[in-house]
């Protein structure tokens, strides 16, 4: 679309050659940091949920391994004694 093809109805609404009105709104991301904060929140929540799920699954899997395999349990206990 050329600028000459557009008829300005408002500062944000333009009439295009196909007869449809289109709404355009531009946000300066350098002056308005709310978008950045929203992205940080989403990424933080995602990482937190993944970490929490891995932690919970790790606890259950470790408990399952200890009950299922006595040899692995003995090796884990031996390794824990060596660390402390």
N, CA, C and O atoms as a Maestro MAE file, in Angstrom:
{
 s_m_m2io_version
 :::
 2.0.0
}

f_m_ct {
 s_m_title
 :::
 protein
 m_atom[336] {
  # First column is atom index #
  i_m_mmod_type
  r_m_x_coord
  r_m_y_coord
  r_m_z_coord
  i_m_residue_number
  s_m_chain_name
  s_m_pdb_residue_name
  s_m_pdb_atom_name
  i_m_atomic_number
  :::
  1 25 0.836 -1.181 0.000 1 A "UNK " " N  " 7
  2 3 0.000 0.000 0.000 1 A "UNK " " CA " 6
  3 2 0.878 1.240 0.000 1 A "UNK " " C  " 6
  4 15 1.784 1.372 0.823 1 A "UNK " " O  " 8
  5 25 0.609 2.130 -0.910 2 A "UNK " " N  " 7
  6 3 1.298 3.408 -0.942 2 A "UNK " " CA " 6
  7 2 0.599 4.389 -0.030 2 A "UNK " " C  " 6
  8 15 -0.576 4.237 0.304 2 A "UNK " " O  " 8
  9 25 1.347 5.393 0.362 3 A "UNK " " N  " 7
  10 3 0.735 6.437 1.180 3 A "UNK " " CA " 6
  11 2 -0.296 7.212 0.363 3 A "UNK " " C  " 6
  12 15 -1.277 7.721 0.905 3 A "UNK " " O  " 8
  13 25 -0.058 7.294 -0.964 4 A "UNK " " N  " 7
  14 3 -1.007 8.023 -1.811 4 A "UNK " " CA " 6
  15 2 -2.302 7.236 -1.985 4 A "UNK " " C  " 6
  16 15 -3.344 7.826 -2.268 4 A "UNK " " O  " 8
  17 25 -2.255 5.908 -1.820 5 A "UNK " " N  " 7
  18 3 -3.450 5.087 -1.965 5 A "UNK " " CA " 6
  19 2 -4.335 5.129 -0.726 5 A "UNK " " C  " 6
  20 15 -5.513 4.778 -0.790 5 A "UNK " " O  " 8
  21 25 -3.781 5.548 0.381 6 A "UNK " " N  " 7
  22 3 -4.526 5.546 1.629 6 A "UNK " " CA " 6
  23 2 -5.208 6.885 1.846 6 A "UNK " " C  " 6
  24 15 -4.617 7.941 1.615 6 A "UNK " " O  " 8
  25 25 -6.423 6.834 2.279 7 A "UNK " " N  " 7
  26 3 -7.140 8.047 2.627 7 A "UNK " " CA " 6
  27 2 -7.263 8.058 4.146 7 A "UNK " " C  " 6
  28 15 -7.853 7.146 4.725 7 A "UNK " " O  " 8
  29 25 -6.723 9.061 4.783 8 A "UNK " " N  " 7
  30 3 -6.710 9.120 6.240 8 A "UNK " " CA " 6
  31 2 -8.087 9.497 6.761 8 A "UNK " " C  " 6
  32 15 -8.621 10.556 6.433 8 A "UNK " " O  " 8
  33 25 -8.644 8.630 7.563 9 A "UNK " " N  " 7
  34 3 -9.920 8.907 8.219 9 A "UNK " " CA " 6
  35 2 -9.662 9.517 9.583 9 A "UNK " " C  " 6
  36 15 -10.363 10.434 10.011 9 A "UNK " " O  " 8
  37 25 -8.666 9.007 10.248 10 A "UNK " " N  " 7
  38 3 -8.239 9.455 11.564 10 A "UNK " " CA " 6
  39 2 -6.731 9.244 11.593 10 A "UNK " " C  " 6
  40 15 -6.150 8.794 10.606 10 A "UNK " " O  " 8
  41 25 -6.090 9.564 12.718 11 A "UNK " " N  " 7
  42 3 -4.650 9.345 12.790 11 A "UNK " " CA " 6
  43 2 -4.310 7.859 12.815 11 A "UNK " " C  " 6
  44 15 -3.187 7.478 12.483 11 A "UNK " " O  " 8
  45 25 -5.268 7.012 13.205 12 A "UNK " " N  " 7
  46 3 -5.018 5.574 13.288 12 A "UNK " " CA " 6
  47 2 -5.853 4.760 12.310 12 A "UNK " " C  " 6
  48 15 -5.500 3.618 12.014 12 A "UNK " " O  " 8
  49 25 -6.940 5.306 11.804 13 A "UNK " " N  " 7
  50 3 -7.839 4.577 10.910 13 A "UNK " " CA " 6
  51 2 -7.656 5.110 9.498 13 A "UNK " " C  " 6
  52 15 -7.723 6.317 9.262 13 A "UNK " " O  " 8
  53 25 -7.421 4.183 8.549 14 A "UNK " " N  " 7
  54 3 -7.242 4.584 7.157 14 A "UNK " " CA " 6
  55 2 -8.173 3.779 6.265 14 A "UNK " " C  " 6
  56 15 -8.489 2.624 6.552 14 A "UNK " " O  " 8
  57 25 -8.603 4.402 5.186 15 A "UNK " " N  " 7
  58 3 -9.425 3.738 4.179 15 A "UNK " " CA " 6
  59 2 -8.504 3.270 3.071 15 A "UNK " " C  " 6
  60 15 -7.849 4.084 2.420 15 A "UNK " " O  " 8
  61 25 -8.448 1.973 2.851 16 A "UNK " " N  " 7
  62 3 -7.562 1.393 1.840 16 A "UNK " " CA " 6
  63 2 -8.275 1.324 0.495 16 A "UNK " " C  " 6
  64 15 -9.495 1.472 0.421 16 A "UNK " " O  " 8
  65 25 -7.494 1.094 -0.583 17 A "UNK " " N  " 7
  66 3 -8.110 1.052 -1.927 17 A "UNK " " CA " 6
  67 2 -9.145 -0.052 -2.100 17 A "UNK " " C  " 6
  68 15 -10.020 0.066 -2.958 17 A "UNK " " O  " 8
  69 25 -9.074 -1.109 -1.319 18 A "UNK " " N  " 7
  70 3 -10.064 -2.184 -1.447 18 A "UNK " " CA " 6
  71 2 -11.368 -1.859 -0.717 18 A "UNK " " C  " 6
  72 15 -12.280 -2.685 -0.681 18 A "UNK " " O  " 8
  73 25 -11.458 -0.671 -0.142 19 A "UNK " " N  " 7
  74 3 -12.686 -0.229 0.499 19 A "UNK " " CA " 6
  75 2 -12.808 -0.606 1.954 19 A "UNK " " C  " 6
  76 15 -13.845 -0.360 2.570 19 A "UNK " " O  " 8
  77 25 -11.764 -1.203 2.525 20 A "UNK " " N  " 7
  78 3 -11.796 -1.611 3.929 20 A "UNK " " CA " 6
  79 2 -11.052 -0.591 4.774 20 A "UNK " " C  " 6
  80 15 -10.043 -0.019 4.361 20 A "UNK " " O  " 8
  81 25 -11.584 -0.385 5.969 21 A "UNK " " N  " 7
  82 3 -10.898 0.470 6.926 21 A "UNK " " CA " 6
  83 2 -9.922 -0.382 7.724 21 A "UNK " " C  " 6
  84 15 -10.262 -1.480 8.166 21 A "UNK " " O  " 8
  85 25 -8.731 0.118 7.905 22 A "UNK " " N  " 7
  86 3 -7.724 -0.588 8.700 22 A "UNK " " CA " 6
  87 2 -7.243 0.325 9.804 22 A "UNK " " C  " 6
  88 15 -7.023 1.521 9.611 22 A "UNK " " O  " 8
  89 25 -7.086 -0.285 10.980 23 A "UNK " " N  " 7
  90 3 -6.675 0.443 12.175 23 A "UNK " " CA " 6
  91 2 -5.214 0.126 12.460 23 A "UNK " " C  " 6
  92 15 -4.844 -1.044 12.553 23 A "UNK " " O  " 8
  93 25 -4.388 1.144 12.600 24 A "UNK " " N  " 7
  94 3 -2.962 0.979 12.858 24 A "UNK " " CA " 6
  95 2 -2.620 1.758 14.118 24 A "UNK " " C  " 6
  96 15 -2.953 2.935 14.250 24 A "UNK " " O  " 8
  97 25 -1.947 1.077 15.042 25 A "UNK " " N  " 7
  98 3 -1.518 1.743 16.278 25 A "UNK " " CA " 6
  99 2 -0.091 1.316 16.569 25 A "UNK " " C  " 6
  100 15 0.182 0.125 16.713 25 A "UNK " " O  " 8
  101 25 0.798 2.251 16.654 26 A "UNK " " N  " 7
  102 3 2.203 1.951 16.892 26 A "UNK " " CA " 6
  103 2 2.577 2.353 18.309 26 A "UNK " " C  " 6
  104 15 2.200 3.420 18.793 26 A "UNK " " O  " 8
  105 25 3.334 1.468 18.967 27 A "UNK " " N  " 7
  106 3 3.779 1.712 20.338 27 A "UNK " " CA " 6
  107 2 5.302 1.826 20.324 27 A "UNK " " C  " 6
  108 15 5.988 0.967 19.770 27 A "UNK " " O  " 8
  109 25 5.817 2.867 20.923 28 A "UNK " " N  " 7
  110 3 7.257 3.015 21.041 28 A "UNK " " CA " 6
  111 2 7.725 2.192 22.235 28 A "UNK " " C  " 6
  112 15 7.461 2.549 23.383 28 A "UNK " " O  " 8
  113 25 8.427 1.079 21.962 29 A "UNK " " N  " 7
  114 3 8.824 0.163 23.018 29 A "UNK " " CA " 6
  115 2 9.978 0.702 23.863 29 A "UNK " " C  " 6
  116 15 10.248 0.182 24.946 29 A "UNK " " O  " 8
  117 25 10.650 1.729 23.381 30 A "UNK " " N  " 7
  118 3 11.734 2.313 24.160 30 A "UNK " " CA " 6
  119 2 11.209 3.252 25.245 30 A "UNK " " C  " 6
  120 15 11.853 3.434 26.278 30 A "UNK " " O  " 8
  121 25 10.044 3.845 25.011 31 A "UNK " " N  " 7
  122 3 9.456 4.746 26.007 31 A "UNK " " CA " 6
  123 2 8.464 4.039 26.917 31 A "UNK " " C  " 6
  124 15 8.258 4.460 28.056 31 A "UNK " " O  " 8
  125 25 7.850 2.969 26.426 32 A "UNK " " N  " 7
  126 3 6.846 2.246 27.189 32 A "UNK " " CA " 6
  127 2 7.394 0.858 27.513 32 A "UNK " " C  " 6
  128 15 7.439 -0.008 26.640 32 A "UNK " " O  " 8
  129 25 7.805 0.643 28.745 33 A "UNK " " N  " 7
  130 3 8.455 -0.605 29.128 33 A "UNK " " CA " 6
  131 2 7.471 -1.670 29.601 33 A "UNK " " C  " 6
  132 15 7.903 -2.737 30.037 33 A "UNK " " O  " 8
  133 25 6.174 -1.421 29.531 34 A "UNK " " N  " 7
  134 3 5.210 -2.407 30.041 34 A "UNK " " CA " 6
  135 2 5.262 -3.712 29.246 34 A "UNK " " C  " 6
  136 15 5.066 -4.784 29.818 34 A "UNK " " O  " 8
  137 25 5.519 -3.642 27.956 35 A "UNK " " N  " 7
  138 3 5.624 -4.859 27.145 35 A "UNK " " CA " 6
  139 2 6.815 -5.695 27.604 35 A "UNK " " C  " 6
  140 15 6.716 -6.918 27.705 35 A "UNK " " O  " 8
  141 25 7.930 -5.043 27.879 36 A "UNK " " N  " 7
  142 3 9.117 -5.748 28.369 36 A "UNK " " CA " 6
  143 2 8.820 -6.443 29.695 36 A "UNK " " C  " 6
  144 15 9.203 -7.598 29.888 36 A "UNK " " O  " 8
  145 25 8.144 -5.754 30.606 37 A "UNK " " N  " 7
  146 3 7.810 -6.357 31.898 37 A "UNK " " CA " 6
  147 2 6.863 -7.547 31.736 37 A "UNK " " C  " 6
  148 15 6.994 -8.546 32.444 37 A "UNK " " O  " 8
  149 25 5.916 -7.444 30.812 38 A "UNK " " N  " 7
  150 3 5.009 -8.569 30.565 38 A "UNK " " CA " 6
  151 2 5.762 -9.786 30.028 38 A "UNK " " C  " 6
  152 15 5.487 -10.916 30.431 38 A "UNK " " O  " 8
  153 25 6.698 -9.558 29.132 39 A "UNK " " N  " 7
  154 3 7.494 -10.660 28.580 39 A "UNK " " CA " 6
  155 2 8.345 -11.286 29.679 39 A "UNK " " C  " 6
  156 15 8.466 -12.509 29.741 39 A "UNK " " O  " 8
  157 25 8.932 -10.468 30.542 40 A "UNK " " N  " 7
  158 3 9.744 -10.990 31.649 40 A "UNK " " CA " 6
  159 2 8.885 -11.819 32.596 40 A "UNK " " C  " 6
  160 15 9.327 -12.864 33.074 40 A "UNK " " O  " 8
  161 25 7.678 -11.370 32.871 41 A "UNK " " N  " 7
  162 3 6.772 -12.134 33.737 41 A "UNK " " CA " 6
  163 2 6.434 -13.494 33.125 41 A "UNK " " C  " 6
  164 15 6.456 -14.511 33.818 41 A "UNK " " O  " 8
  165 25 6.129 -13.512 31.846 42 A "UNK " " N  " 7
  166 3 5.765 -14.767 31.189 42 A "UNK " " CA " 6
  167 2 6.944 -15.730 31.189 42 A "UNK " " C  " 6
  168 15 6.781 -16.913 31.487 42 A "UNK " " O  " 8
  169 25 8.124 -15.230 30.858 43 A "UNK " " N  " 7
  170 3 9.308 -16.095 30.842 43 A "UNK " " CA " 6
  171 2 9.625 -16.575 32.257 43 A "UNK " " C  " 6
  172 15 9.966 -17.743 32.447 43 A "UNK " " O  " 8
  173 25 9.519 -15.698 33.245 44 A "UNK " " N  " 7
  174 3 9.781 -16.093 34.629 44 A "UNK " " CA " 6
  175 2 8.806 -17.149 35.120 44 A "UNK " " C  " 6
  176 15 9.211 -18.122 35.755 44 A "UNK " " O  " 8
  177 25 7.520 -16.963 34.829 45 A "UNK " " N  " 7
  178 3 6.529 -17.962 35.229 45 A "UNK " " CA " 6
  179 2 6.781 -19.302 34.538 45 A "UNK " " C  " 6
  180 15 6.653 -20.358 35.158 45 A "UNK " " O  " 8
  181 25 7.137 -19.256 33.263 46 A "UNK " " N  " 7
  182 3 7.407 -20.490 32.534 46 A "UNK " " CA " 6
  183 2 8.599 -21.228 33.133 46 A "UNK " " C  " 6
  184 15 8.532 -22.433 33.378 46 A "UNK " " O  " 8
  185 25 9.688 -20.499 33.368 47 A "UNK " " N  " 7
  186 3 10.868 -21.130 33.961 47 A "UNK " " CA " 6
  187 2 10.582 -21.648 35.366 47 A "UNK " " C  " 6
  188 15 11.055 -22.722 35.736 47 A "UNK " " O  " 8
  189 25 9.812 -20.895 36.152 48 A "UNK " " N  " 7
  190 3 9.457 -21.338 37.492 48 A "UNK " " CA " 6
  191 2 8.621 -22.609 37.479 48 A "UNK " " C  " 6
  192 15 8.851 -23.514 38.281 48 A "UNK " " O  " 8
  193 25 7.645 -22.680 36.568 49 A "UNK " " N  " 7
  194 3 6.819 -23.876 36.472 49 A "UNK " " CA " 6
  195 2 7.637 -25.085 36.027 49 A "UNK " " C  " 6
  196 15 7.468 -26.183 36.557 49 A "UNK " " O  " 8
  197 25 8.518 -24.881 35.056 50 A "UNK " " N  " 7
  198 3 9.358 -25.990 34.599 50 A "UNK " " CA " 6
  199 2 10.270 -26.457 35.723 50 A "UNK " " C  " 6
  200 15 10.418 -27.660 35.939 50 A "UNK " " O  " 8
  201 25 10.884 -25.522 36.441 51 A "UNK " " N  " 7
  202 3 11.765 -25.879 37.551 51 A "UNK " " CA " 6
  203 2 10.990 -26.618 38.641 51 A "UNK " " C  " 6
  204 15 11.468 -27.623 39.167 51 A "UNK " " O  " 8
  205 25 9.803 -26.129 38.980 52 A "UNK " " N  " 7
  206 3 8.981 -26.783 40.002 52 A "UNK " " CA " 6
  207 2 8.568 -28.183 39.603 52 A "UNK " " C  " 6
  208 15 8.601 -29.104 40.418 52 A "UNK " " O  " 8
  209 25 8.177 -28.345 38.339 53 A "UNK " " N  " 7
  210 3 7.798 -29.680 37.870 53 A "UNK " " CA " 6
  211 2 8.983 -30.633 37.902 53 A "UNK " " C  " 6
  212 15 8.843 -31.793 38.291 53 A "UNK " " O  " 8
  213 25 10.151 -30.143 37.493 54 A "UNK " " N  " 7
  214 3 11.341 -30.999 37.525 54 A "UNK " " CA " 6
  215 2 11.709 -31.368 38.956 54 A "UNK " " C  " 6
  216 15 12.131 -32.494 39.216 54 A "UNK " " O  " 8
  217 25 11.553 -30.438 39.878 55 A "UNK " " N  " 7
  218 3 11.859 -30.702 41.274 55 A "UNK " " CA " 6
  219 2 10.919 -31.758 41.845 55 A "UNK " " C  " 6
  220 15 11.363 -32.702 42.499 55 A "UNK " " O  " 8
  221 25 9.638 -31.601 41.600 56 A "UNK " " N  " 7
  222 3 8.651 -32.562 42.104 56 A "UNK " " CA " 6
  223 2 8.849 -33.926 41.454 56 A "UNK " " C  " 6
  224 15 8.811 -34.952 42.134 56 A "UNK " " O  " 8
  225 25 9.058 -33.941 40.150 57 A "UNK " " N  " 7
  226 3 9.279 -35.220 39.465 57 A "UNK " " CA " 6
  227 2 10.574 -35.871 39.937 57 A "UNK " " C  " 6
  228 15 10.635 -37.093 40.072 57 A "UNK " " O  " 8
  229 25 11.606 -35.076 40.186 58 A "UNK " " N  " 7
  230 3 12.863 -35.618 40.672 58 A "UNK " " CA " 6
  231 2 12.727 -36.260 42.031 58 A "UNK " " C  " 6
  232 15 13.335 -37.297 42.295 58 A "UNK " " O  " 8
  233 25 11.930 -35.653 42.903 59 A "UNK " " N  " 7
  234 3 11.716 -36.226 44.230 59 A "UNK " " CA " 6
  235 2 11.004 -37.569 44.117 59 A "UNK " " C  " 6
  236 15 11.399 -38.537 44.767 59 A "UNK " " O  " 8
  237 25 9.946 -37.634 43.288 60 A "UNK " " N  " 7
  238 3 9.204 -38.882 43.146 60 A "UNK " " CA " 6
  239 2 10.030 -39.959 42.461 60 A "UNK " " C  " 6
  240 15 9.974 -41.123 42.859 60 A "UNK " " O  " 8
  241 25 10.799 -39.592 41.435 61 A "UNK " " N  " 7
  242 3 11.607 -40.571 40.717 61 A "UNK " " CA " 6
  243 2 12.705 -41.093 41.623 61 A "UNK " " C  " 6
  244 15 12.980 -42.293 41.619 61 A "UNK " " O  " 8
  245 25 13.344 -40.223 42.404 62 A "UNK " " N  " 7
  246 3 14.395 -40.667 43.308 62 A "UNK " " CA " 6
  247 2 13.835 -41.615 44.368 62 A "UNK " " C  " 6
  248 15 14.467 -42.616 44.707 62 A "UNK " " O  " 8
  249 25 12.657 -41.300 44.884 63 A "UNK " " N  " 7
  250 3 12.029 -42.181 45.863 63 A "UNK " " CA " 6
  251 2 11.673 -43.526 45.222 63 A "UNK " " C  " 6
  252 15 11.840 -44.575 45.844 63 A "UNK " " O  " 8
  253 25 11.186 -43.496 43.991 64 A "UNK " " N  " 7
  254 3 10.841 -44.724 43.281 64 A "UNK " " CA " 6
  255 2 12.083 -45.582 43.038 64 A "UNK " " C  " 6
  256 15 12.043 -46.801 43.207 64 A "UNK " " O  " 8
  257 25 13.177 -44.947 42.645 65 A "UNK " " N  " 7
  258 3 14.420 -45.685 42.398 65 A "UNK " " CA " 6
  259 2 14.928 -46.307 43.694 65 A "UNK " " C  " 6
  260 15 15.400 -47.444 43.689 65 A "UNK " " O  " 8
  261 25 14.840 -45.596 44.773 66 A "UNK " " N  " 7
  262 3 15.304 -46.137 46.054 66 A "UNK " " CA " 6
  263 2 14.492 -47.361 46.476 66 A "UNK " " C  " 6
  264 15 15.042 -48.307 47.039 66 A "UNK " " O  " 8
  265 25 13.206 -47.343 46.208 67 A "UNK " " N  " 7
  266 3 12.367 -48.488 46.577 67 A "UNK " " CA " 6
  267 2 12.544 -49.654 45.615 67 A "UNK " " C  " 6
  268 15 12.482 -50.813 46.027 67 A "UNK " " O  " 8
  269 25 12.761 -49.360 44.345 68 A "UNK " " N  " 7
  270 3 12.796 -50.386 43.321 68 A "UNK " " CA " 6
  271 2 14.139 -51.122 43.263 68 A "UNK " " C  " 6
  272 15 14.177 -52.337 43.073 68 A "UNK " " O  " 8
  273 25 15.216 -50.394 43.426 69 A "UNK " " N  " 7
  274 3 16.552 -50.975 43.229 69 A "UNK " " CA " 6
  275 2 17.376 -50.828 44.502 69 A "UNK " " C  " 6
  276 15 17.897 -49.746 44.770 69 A "UNK " " O  " 8
  277 25 17.502 -51.870 45.276 70 A "UNK " " N  " 7
  278 3 18.297 -51.773 46.508 70 A "UNK " " CA " 6
  279 2 19.767 -51.464 46.242 70 A "UNK " " C  " 6
  280 15 20.402 -50.776 47.040 70 A "UNK " " O  " 8
  281 25 20.319 -51.960 45.135 71 A "UNK " " N  " 7
  282 3 21.722 -51.701 44.827 71 A "UNK " " CA " 6
  283 2 21.960 -50.212 44.561 71 A "UNK " " C  " 6
  284 15 22.946 -49.642 45.028 71 A "UNK " " O  " 8
  285 25 21.056 -49.591 43.810 72 A "UNK " " N  " 7
  286 3 21.165 -48.161 43.552 72 A "UNK " " CA " 6
  287 2 21.013 -47.388 44.848 72 A "UNK " " C  " 6
  288 15 21.705 -46.393 45.064 72 A "UNK " " O  " 8
  289 25 20.110 -47.838 45.713 73 A "UNK " " N  " 7
  290 3 19.904 -47.195 47.000 73 A "UNK " " CA " 6
  291 2 21.183 -47.249 47.835 73 A "UNK " " C  " 6
  292 15 21.545 -46.263 48.478 73 A "UNK " " O  " 8
  293 25 21.859 -48.381 47.829 74 A "UNK " " N  " 7
  294 3 23.101 -48.498 48.597 74 A "UNK " " CA " 6
  295 2 24.162 -47.548 48.056 74 A "UNK " " C  " 6
  296 15 24.879 -46.909 48.826 74 A "UNK " " O  " 8
  297 25 24.264 -47.454 46.725 75 A "UNK " " N  " 7
  298 3 25.237 -46.543 46.123 75 A "UNK " " CA " 6
  299 2 24.918 -45.091 46.454 75 A "UNK " " C  " 6
  300 15 25.831 -44.309 46.720 75 A "UNK " " O  " 8
  301 25 23.628 -44.710 46.444 76 A "UNK " " N  " 7
  302 3 23.239 -43.348 46.799 76 A "UNK " " CA " 6
  303 2 23.566 -43.044 48.257 76 A "UNK " " C  " 6
  304 15 24.071 -41.966 48.569 76 A "UNK " " O  " 8
  305 25 23.283 -43.983 49.142 77 A "UNK " " N  " 7
  306 3 23.593 -43.780 50.552 77 A "UNK " " CA " 6
  307 2 25.100 -43.656 50.765 77 A "UNK " " C  " 6
  308 15 25.553 -42.832 51.560 77 A "UNK " " O  " 8
  309 25 25.869 -44.469 50.059 78 A "UNK " " N  " 7
  310 3 27.327 -44.419 50.175 78 A "UNK " " CA " 6
  311 2 27.848 -43.065 49.685 78 A "UNK " " C  " 6
  312 15 28.719 -42.471 50.321 78 A "UNK " " O  " 8
  313 25 27.330 -42.583 48.578 79 A "UNK " " N  " 7
  314 3 27.754 -41.298 48.038 79 A "UNK " " CA " 6
  315 2 27.383 -40.159 48.991 79 A "UNK " " C  " 6
  316 15 28.162 -39.223 49.168 79 A "UNK " " O  " 8
  317 25 26.198 -40.234 49.604 80 A "UNK " " N  " 7
  318 3 25.785 -39.199 50.549 80 A "UNK " " CA " 6
  319 2 26.675 -39.200 51.796 80 A "UNK " " C  " 6
  320 15 26.987 -38.134 52.327 80 A "UNK " " O  " 8
  321 25 27.082 -40.374 52.264 81 A "UNK " " N  " 7
  322 3 27.968 -40.442 53.437 81 A "UNK " " CA " 6
  323 2 29.334 -39.842 53.097 81 A "UNK " " C  " 6
  324 15 29.942 -39.181 53.939 81 A "UNK " " O  " 8
  325 25 29.820 -40.063 51.883 82 A "UNK " " N  " 7
  326 3 31.124 -39.534 51.488 82 A "UNK " " CA " 6
  327 2 31.109 -38.023 51.393 82 A "UNK " " C  " 6
  328 15 32.118 -37.379 51.682 82 A "UNK " " O  " 8
  329 25 29.979 -37.440 50.993 83 A "UNK " " N  " 7
  330 3 29.875 -35.974 50.881 83 A "UNK " " CA " 6
  331 2 29.883 -35.313 52.254 83 A "UNK " " C  " 6
  332 15 30.427 -34.219 52.405 83 A "UNK " " O  " 8
  333 25 29.293 -35.954 53.250 84 A "UNK " " N  " 7
  334 3 29.179 -35.336 54.578 84 A "UNK " " CA " 6
  335 2 30.238 -35.812 55.437 84 A "UNK " " C  " 6
  336 15 30.319 -35.411 56.598 84 A "UNK " " O  " 8
  :::
 }
 m_bond[335] {
  # First column is bond index #
  i_m_from
  i_m_to
  i_m_order
  :::
  1 1 2 1
  2 2 3 1
  3 3 4 2
  4 3 5 1
  5 5 6 1
  6 6 7 1
  7 7 8 2
  8 7 9 1
  9 9 10 1
  10 10 11 1
  11 11 12 2
  12 11 13 1
  13 13 14 1
  14 14 15 1
  15 15 16 2
  16 15 17 1
  17 17 18 1
  18 18 19 1
  19 19 20 2
  20 19 21 1
  21 21 22 1
  22 22 23 1
  23 23 24 2
  24 23 25 1
  25 25 26 1
  26 26 27 1
  27 27 28 2
  28 27 29 1
  29 29 30 1
  30 30 31 1
  31 31 32 2
  32 31 33 1
  33 33 34 1
  34 34 35 1
  35 35 36 2
  36 35 37 1
  37 37 38 1
  38 38 39 1
  39 39 40 2
  40 39 41 1
  41 41 42 1
  42 42 43 1
  43 43 44 2
  44 43 45 1
  45 45 46 1
  46 46 47 1
  47 47 48 2
  48 47 49 1
  49 49 50 1
  50 50 51 1
  51 51 52 2
  52 51 53 1
  53 53 54 1
  54 54 55 1
  55 55 56 2
  56 55 57 1
  57 57 58 1
  58 58 59 1
  59 59 60 2
  60 59 61 1
  61 61 62 1
  62 62 63 1
  63 63 64 2
  64 63 65 1
  65 65 66 1
  66 66 67 1
  67 67 68 2
  68 67 69 1
  69 69 70 1
  70 70 71 1
  71 71 72 2
  72 71 73 1
  73 73 74 1
  74 74 75 1
  75 75 76 2
  76 75 77 1
  77 77 78 1
  78 78 79 1
  79 79 80 2
  80 79 81 1
  81 81 82 1
  82 82 83 1
  83 83 84 2
  84 83 85 1
  85 85 86 1
  86 86 87 1
  87 87 88 2
  88 87 89 1
  89 89 90 1
  90 90 91 1
  91 91 92 2
  92 91 93 1
  93 93 94 1
  94 94 95 1
  95 95 96 2
  96 95 97 1
  97 97 98 1
  98 98 99 1
  99 99 100 2
  100 99 101 1
  101 101 102 1
  102 102 103 1
  103 103 104 2
  104 103 105 1
  105 105 106 1
  106 106 107 1
  107 107 108 2
  108 107 109 1
  109 109 110 1
  110 110 111 1
  111 111 112 2
  112 111 113 1
  113 113 114 1
  114 114 115 1
  115 115 116 2
  116 115 117 1
  117 117 118 1
  118 118 119 1
  119 119 120 2
  120 119 121 1
  121 121 122 1
  122 122 123 1
  123 123 124 2
  124 123 125 1
  125 125 126 1
  126 126 127 1
  127 127 128 2
  128 127 129 1
  129 129 130 1
  130 130 131 1
  131 131 132 2
  132 131 133 1
  133 133 134 1
  134 134 135 1
  135 135 136 2
  136 135 137 1
  137 137 138 1
  138 138 139 1
  139 139 140 2
  140 139 141 1
  141 141 142 1
  142 142 143 1
  143 143 144 2
  144 143 145 1
  145 145 146 1
  146 146 147 1
  147 147 148 2
  148 147 149 1
  149 149 150 1
  150 150 151 1
  151 151 152 2
  152 151 153 1
  153 153 154 1
  154 154 155 1
  155 155 156 2
  156 155 157 1
  157 157 158 1
  158 158 159 1
  159 159 160 2
  160 159 161 1
  161 161 162 1
  162 162 163 1
  163 163 164 2
  164 163 165 1
  165 165 166 1
  166 166 167 1
  167 167 168 2
  168 167 169 1
  169 169 170 1
  170 170 171 1
  171 171 172 2
  172 171 173 1
  173 173 174 1
  174 174 175 1
  175 175 176 2
  176 175 177 1
  177 177 178 1
  178 178 179 1
  179 179 180 2
  180 179 181 1
  181 181 182 1
  182 182 183 1
  183 183 184 2
  184 183 185 1
  185 185 186 1
  186 186 187 1
  187 187 188 2
  188 187 189 1
  189 189 190 1
  190 190 191 1
  191 191 192 2
  192 191 193 1
  193 193 194 1
  194 194 195 1
  195 195 196 2
  196 195 197 1
  197 197 198 1
  198 198 199 1
  199 199 200 2
  200 199 201 1
  201 201 202 1
  202 202 203 1
  203 203 204 2
  204 203 205 1
  205 205 206 1
  206 206 207 1
  207 207 208 2
  208 207 209 1
  209 209 210 1
  210 210 211 1
  211 211 212 2
  212 211 213 1
  213 213 214 1
  214 214 215 1
  215 215 216 2
  216 215 217 1
  217 217 218 1
  218 218 219 1
  219 219 220 2
  220 219 221 1
  221 221 222 1
  222 222 223 1
  223 223 224 2
  224 223 225 1
  225 225 226 1
  226 226 227 1
  227 227 228 2
  228 227 229 1
  229 229 230 1
  230 230 231 1
  231 231 232 2
  232 231 233 1
  233 233 234 1
  234 234 235 1
  235 235 236 2
  236 235 237 1
  237 237 238 1
  238 238 239 1
  239 239 240 2
  240 239 241 1
  241 241 242 1
  242 242 243 1
  243 243 244 2
  244 243 245 1
  245 245 246 1
  246 246 247 1
  247 247 248 2
  248 247 249 1
  249 249 250 1
  250 250 251 1
  251 251 252 2
  252 251 253 1
  253 253 254 1
  254 254 255 1
  255 255 256 2
  256 255 257 1
  257 257 258 1
  258 258 259 1
  259 259 260 2
  260 259 261 1
  261 261 262 1
  262 262 263 1
  263 263 264 2
  264 263 265 1
  265 265 266 1
  266 266 267 1
  267 267 268 2
  268 267 269 1
  269 269 270 1
  270 270 271 1
  271 271 272 2
  272 271 273 1
  273 273 274 1
  274 274 275 1
  275 275 276 2
  276 275 277 1
  277 277 278 1
  278 278 279 1
  279 279 280 2
  280 279 281 1
  281 281 282 1
  282 282 283 1
  283 283 284 2
  284 283 285 1
  285 285 286 1
  286 286 287 1
  287 287 288 2
  288 287 289 1
  289 289 290 1
  290 290 291 1
  291 291 292 2
  292 291 293 1
  293 293 294 1
  294 294 295 1
  295 295 296 2
  296 295 297 1
  297 297 298 1
  298 298 299 1
  299 299 300 2
  300 299 301 1
  301 301 302 1
  302 302 303 1
  303 303 304 2
  304 303 305 1
  305 305 306 1
  306 306 307 1
  307 307 308 2
  308 307 309 1
  309 309 310 1
  310 310 311 1
  311 311 312 2
  312 311 313 1
  313 313 314 1
  314 314 315 1
  315 315 316 2
  316 315 317 1
  317 317 318 1
  318 318 319 1
  319 319 320 2
  320 319 321 1
  321 321 322 1
  322 322 323 1
  323 323 324 2
  324 323 325 1
  325 325 326 1
  326 326 327 1
  327 327 328 2
  328 327 329 1
  329 329 330 1
  330 330 331 1
  331 331 332 2
  332 331 333 1
  333 333 334 1
  334 334 335 1
  335 335 336 2
  :::
 }
}
